[in-house]
């Protein structure tokens, strides 16, 4: 077993329903993500993508199998594994700066350093001048930028993203994808990204992992061959379109 990066080994997950029956959500999931790699999970609703994310985050335990990060077995939540959800989930009573420094404060980072790091992150996400704004004073896209800043400022070893841009319009989603790649280039975080959007997965990922319908199994893993710095230019090119069509065929012939 690799001592570096994320290692998911033979993970199975089953949920008990209210009527006493059981639903098999994940079946023998094996996945490795190298440090600094961005991997997207694609698949139909109910294929277990979010269930796997919750196990890796430490929110749920698998019925069998194990997950390790840099060789350490995951048994619960950790600041080393930050989650960004579809909704920003900001603290409404805290300013943008206070939301970003929340995790740093819990980690007992000194106040001056907290303020400095939060300021840097808010500048990186284009929110300088909005440090003292409350969430209700920010647009949805701006709130999601605060959520990204709050996650990246902790320098987590693994960033878990559960359809974080799904609620945004197409133009804003594209801008947020660009922002994510900008932050990744600067910080080099390992990222596991759940999405239903094939183009989004191709644009931001080194690899795309396609899940089958429930019980969730990995059907295919595809490497995205295009250089990260040119992804935005390639959307209309034949190679990009061919990969998109290949992924769509795999997804819709499950």
FENRAPE-V688004 format. One record per run of one state. SS is the DSSP state (hx for helix, st for strand, lp for the rest). FROM is the first residue (numbers start at 1). TO is the last residue. Records with the same first field share a line. If there is no record, write none. Layout:
BEGIN
SS = FROM-TO  FROM-TO
END
This chain:
BEGIN
lp = 1-5  17-21  34-37  43-48  58-63  70-71  74-80  85-94  107-110  125-133  138-139  153-157  163-169  188-189  195-197  205-206  212-215  217-217  224-227  234-237  253-254
st = 6-16  22-33  38-42  64-69  72-73  81-84  95-95  134-134  158-162  190-194  207-211  216-216  218-223
hx = 49-57  96-106  111-124  135-137  140-152  170-187  198-204  228-233  238-252
END
